């Protein structure tokens, strides 16, 4: 057999392998599509807007799965937006840049960045002029799949995911010129005293899915690095540009060689992974919202109040499996608004200890944050105006139209949606000092009767200026260059 015959045989085998992978991907995408409107898969209620947004939501997972399946390389990592305007999901925070990359916790990595004026990270006063660093930034290193990849709530069992380390802006060491480096490694090298995050953790019991059972290994090595940049002042705070480099074990030098040539086997594997990621994410979050959050009603066999009550809030809770993991320094509360055109929610939130960050976002029932660029559908601790007579308390009004209250949260026309306040504490206070939040449904024309006199109001011109600031910030936050 000559070389041309061998190449034809190889090409034929590759063609069959890739076509089979493609067909499997199409089957997975069809299963993902079913999660929009097949009742057994627990989708959002099938009104016209939810159905339309469901298809957009699906395409968001297509977008992120392309990046994850085809362009992840733990030896040559790069940060990407885990959530952005084109792929909102998971009841995302309107104030956040979500960034992530795949790593191999056996290796060593260096993160580099430069921040602007950041005195507020140490409790100082914010500079009166100029650009600022984000209000809060955190890096978290984890062993375990991204929430939702498996398509099953079983991934939330204890021990499936393990955080090996974290570092946030309250303790990040920054040079006089604003630059910083963070070393990631299984162990801190002898003599190293700078920023460090461990990629290894020895746990008390093996991974619950380990075939070896109780004899499985106890050493866990991280497979992902994720984080958030959280913004308060949308006019002045600027995103931090981050890079990450893998360091070779042999000479402590940066890995700069290119990857191996692309092969049919690798392409087939990535095509199949792409379809599986989209299907898994769509199915998992439907289950999460329906079963764990009890968004649409109390689940059989469960007692007490539903986890996400209607027009009220659950008790604030720390990040856990019940919150899909979430930012590990967060305290969350949640509920679902359900309002007719002539109804509104009056909400009172009270702080006993000032957090490092606070924010309040709203989302549709797919978990996509509402259009926070063009609507005031979110407010954070800088944007929201506290009561003049009681600065520890902030009142909000959720309504379909502007009531003239400064802290109006715009439903953008959704009759139902998630209410998501959250507070970040690098060091969590005792539970009795956690924030409190409560809501009351009222008639729209009676809103003022249910607010104290010190609640700030706003003019139409002031509202328009706030929207302009939001639009410009969102363009900067997600700029492509």
Buried (B, 14 or more C-beta within 10 A) or exposed (E): EEEEEEEEEEEEEBEEBBEEBBEBBEEBBEBBBBBBBEEEBBBBEEEEBBBEBBEBBBEBBBEBBBBBBBEBEBEBBEBBBBBBBEBBBBBBBBBBBBBBBBBBBEBBBBBEBBBBBBEBBEEEEBBEEEEBBBBBBBBBBBBBBBBBBBBEBEBBEEBBBBBBBBBBBBEBEBEEEBEBBBBBBBEEEEEEEEBBBBBBBEBEEBBEEEEEEEEEEEEBBBBBBBBBBBBBBBBBBBBBEBEBBBBBEEEEEEBEEEEEEEEBEEBBBBBBBBBBBBBBBBBBBBBBBBBBBBBBEEEEEEEEEBBBBBBBBBEBBBBEBBBBBBBBBBBBBBBBBBBEEEBBBBBBBBBEEEBBBBBBBBBBBBBBBBBBBEBBBBBBBBBBBBBEEBEEBBBBBBBBEEBEBBBBBBBBEBBBBBBBBBBBBBEBBEEEEBBBBEBEBBEBEEBBEBBEEBBBBBEEEEBEEBBEBBEEBBEEBBEEE
